[in-house]
Amino acid sequence: MQAECVSMRDQHRAQRLSRHDIGSTVALLAVCLAISVSGVAGTVSAGDKPVAVVEVRLVEHRIEMSTTVPPGTTTFQVTNAGTMEHNFEVESRDLEEKFDLNLKPGETKTLQVDLTPGKYTVYCPVENHKELGMRLDLTVAQQQTN
């Protein structure tokens, strides 16, 4: 009898865990799908604060990403889709953020930055990559809805 109770309790725990895993997997798939559909994947919640997710691709010698993002916390999901090392830097008069280490070919890293409305420059600070075209102007502004 005691063994049957333990077995039923273990089955109940497994069912609860399975429901939790399915919910987490569905949420993760939704975020991944949103990221793959557009450069600005939208927002993801971090506590009670929305976080914009921006997909970035670095290739020789250009940066592929949205050039307008909303103000607030922004996560840049940066993939080095090139054949040499690259990095990603976000810069304005009051801000300078980049990865401590360069991204190797095929590597993906995330950089989270709090952005206020205004103009920023994003570029690859490796050697002369910026001068070769790995540079974009980024506008941080409220996006208008139709």
Secondary structure, 3 states (H helix, E strand, C coil): CHHHHHHHHHHHHHHHHHHHHHHHHHHHHHHHHHHHHCCEEEEEEECCEEEEEEEEEEECCEEECCCEECCEEEEEEEEECCCCCECCEEECCCCEEECCCCECCCCEEEEEEEECCEEEEEECCCCCCCCCCCEEEEEECCCCCC
